[in-house]
């Protein structure tokens, strides 16, 4: 039985989760769905990063899908590589937010005063998401899903963090 899911969740699964947030795979999936380039750019300072985004319709709803990478400085002369995928809808996405919360399968972390943003930290262990304490995640290989909701829009970002490695001298 094929269960229909709300649009933001469908886009998240298709472009972010199924691609493991690998930028080339995100690009391929978005372009196969008819996505049109929206913007692209790269920076070297304050640390190396690049991002590309597309406009795409999912179940009749306009969305922006972005993907990128960064190499962020960490403590003790280490760096951590990240890759992420974000889907933003300019529609109210309450039903998708509920399904995203369930998909995470781990408790949400919220910051007081920011009830409209939820963070989910986890490791993928053989296809099972296992909760990671946000304080213990820094510098380790893990995932973070960020879900934002407003009265007018919704978005979800899936970020894959590598374990920190020693920074190479310039």
Buried (B, 14 or more C-beta within 10 A) or exposed (E): EEEEBBBBBBBBBBBBBEBBBBBEBBBEBBEEBEBEEBEEEEEEEEEBBBBBBBBBBBEEBEBBBBBBBBBBEBEEEBBBBBBBBBBBBEBBBEBBBEBBBEBBEBEEBEEEEEEEBBBBBBBEEEEEBEBBEEEEBEBBBBBBBBBBBEEEBBBBBBBBBBEBEEBEEE
